[in-house]
Amino acid sequence: MARPRKPLLSTDRIVETARHLVDAEGLAALSTRRLAAELGVSGPSLYNHFRTKDQILEAVADSVSAQVDLSMFEDGRDWRTALHDWALSYRGALRDHPNIVPVLARGPGRRPAGLRVADAVFGAMVDAGWPAAQATSIGALMRYFIMGSALGSFAGGFVDDESAYDPADYPHLGQAHLLAEQQEKVDERAFEAGLDALLEGLAAQYERVVRQGS
């Protein structure tokens, strides 16, 4: 009776397994030895696909960037709506894979999917009439805002122990111990409020820079 064949080792399989490992245990858990064990292969076999662990991390990061929806920049949505919808998709991808955010925060580098994201945002802003310099700034500020929101939870940073908030020391934090149990609601509401305020500011700037300047 023939022995069952092991799945073929492929770049996609390596990246997917590495992503699951980083998602579950964090960046520190990823090593070529651990990844090879998870894949059921010898360590040297990975080097047929990736020369270093850093290359694997870059590929994992790019696989997350590839999950970000860019269709809103191509289907006729106005620039403000497109930025809003893209920001939600981008944040959703980062929320699903928070442990890879420090790698993504370095910028796209040579990563193809990351560069496609940057190209789509910049191109859509220029097409909407923004000067190139402002379009660059918009891409940067949106990235800062979205990445920052994914680096940690505001509400989750407060312990759920009421005794930690002595009113003599923190007279305004009497309800802070309740934040942790409302973490998702608080964080989502804060992100939406910040995004709306950011886009309102950009819309006012658009009137000054683009419409009145044309």
Rosetta blueprint (number, residue, H / E / L):
1 M L
2 A L
3 R L
4 P L
5 R L
6 K L
7 P L
8 L L
9 L L
10 S L
11 T H
12 D H
13 R H
14 I H
15 V H
16 E H
17 T H
18 A H
19 R H
20 H H
21 L H
22 V H
23 D H
24 A H
25 E H
26 G L
27 L H
28 A H
29 A H
30 L L
31 S L
32 T H
33 R H
34 R H
35 L H
36 A H
37 A H
38 E H
39 L H
40 G L
41 V L
42 S L
43 G H
44 P H
45 S H
46 L H
47 Y L
48 N L
49 H L
50 F L
51 R L
52 T L
53 K H
54 D H
55 Q H
56 I H
57 L H
58 E H
59 A H
60 V H
61 A H
62 D H
63 S H
64 V H
65 S H
66 A L
67 Q L
68 V L
69 D L
70 L L
71 S H
72 M H
73 F H
74 E L
75 D L
76 G L
77 R L
78 D L
79 W H
80 R H
81 T H
82 A H
83 L H
84 H H
85 D H
86 W H
87 A H
88 L H
89 S H
90 Y H
91 R H
92 G H
93 A H
94 L H
95 R H
96 D H
97 H L
98 P H
99 N H
100 I H
101 V H
102 P H
103 V H
104 L H
105 A L
106 R L
107 G L
108 P L
109 G L
110 R L
111 R L
112 P H
113 A H
114 G H
115 L H
116 R H
117 V H
118 A H
119 D H
120 A H
121 V H
122 F H
123 G H
124 A H
125 M H
126 V H
127 D H
128 A L
129 G L
130 W L
131 P L
132 A H
133 A H
134 Q H
135 A H
136 T H
137 S H
138 I H
139 G H
140 A H
141 L H
142 M H
143 R H
144 Y H
145 F H
146 I H
147 M H
148 G H
149 S H
150 A H
151 L L
152 G L
153 S L
154 F L
155 A H
156 G H
157 G H
158 F L
159 V L
160 D L
161 D L
162 E H
163 S H
164 A H
165 Y L
166 D L
167 P L
168 A L
169 D L
170 Y L
171 P L
172 H L
173 L L
174 G L
175 Q L
176 A H
177 H H
178 L H
179 L L
180 A H
181 E H
182 Q H
183 Q H
184 E H
185 K H
186 V H
187 D H
188 E H
189 R H
190 A H
191 F H
192 E H
193 A H
194 G H
195 L H
196 D H
197 A H
198 L H
199 L H
200 E H
201 G H
202 L H
203 A H
204 A H
205 Q H
206 Y H
207 E H
208 R H
209 V H
210 V H
211 R H
212 Q L
213 G L
214 S L
